[in-house]
Amino acid sequence: MELLGIIVWILLSWAVGSYFKNVKGRSFWEGFIGSLFCSPLVGFLFGLISSTNIKGKESAILEEGNMKKCPMCAEFIKQEAVKCRFCGHEFKN
C-alpha cells in the first residue's frame, strides 16, 4: 500500500511539473522537485499564485516550429501564413 502512495505522489508531482512548463512557462524541474519534496498540493498552489513567465512561453511556442512572430505587431501567427491576421503585414516568400 505504501508503494501505491509513493507512485501516486510521484505522478502528481510530475503533473505539477507539466503544469509549470505548459501553463506557466516555467521550468518543469522547478515544479516537479518542489512538489516532490513539499507535496503536490503545495507545489500546485505555488504554481497558481506564481507569475507566468511570458518569455518562457514565447520561446516554447517558437521552438515548436509551427508559429512565427509578426515583425510589425509581435503577435504569433501560423508558419504558413502570408499575411498577418492582426495587422495585415504581408510576408515575402
N, C-alpha and C positions, 0 to 999 in steps of 0.2 A: 504494500500500500504506500510506503514511503517513496518507492521508486516512481510510482504514478504521480505523486505530488511533485517530485523533482522534475519529471518530464513536463508536466503542465506548467510549472514555474518557468522553465527554460523556453517553452513555446510562447508563453505570454510575454516574456522578455524579448523574444525575437519579434513578436508583433509590435511591441512598443518601439523597438529599433527601426522597424519598417515605417512606422508612423512618423518617427523623427525624420527619416530620409525622404519619404514620398510626400508628406503633407507639409512639414515644417522646413524642409530644405536644409536640415542639419545633418550631422554625422550619424550614420546608423549605429556605430560603435558607442557613441555617447549615450544614446538611448538604451541600447542593449546592456552595456556594462552597468550603467546606473540603475536600471530596473532589476538587473540580476542580483546586485548586492543589496539594494534597498528593498524594493518589491515592485512587481509590475504595475500595481495600482499607483504607487507613489511616482514611479517613472512616467506613467501616462498623465497623471495630474500635473507634473512638472512640464511635460510637453504641451499640455493645454495652455498653461499660463505663460510659457516662454514665447518670445517673439519669433516670427518667421524670418528665416534667412533668405532674403529676396535674391541676393547674388547667387546663393547656392541653388535655388530653384531655377534661376535663369540658366546657369551653366549646365544643370541637368537636362533642361529642355533642349539646349543647343547640342549637347553630347549625343542625344538620341538620334539626331540627324534628319528628322522629318519636319523640322521647323527652322525658319530663319527669322532674323530680326530686321525690320524695315529700317533703312538708314535715315529716313525722314522723321518718322513718328515713334520709332523704337518699340512698336508692337510686334508680337510674334505672329507670323503667318506661315502657311504651308510652304514647304520647299519648292513645290511645283508652281506656285503662284507667279504670274507675270505682272500682276497689278495688286497693290496693297488695298485691302478692303476698308481700311480705316482712313487713309489719307489720299488714296488714288495714285501714289507714286508708282511709275512703271519701271520694271526691271529689265535690263538688257540681257539678252541670251548669250 
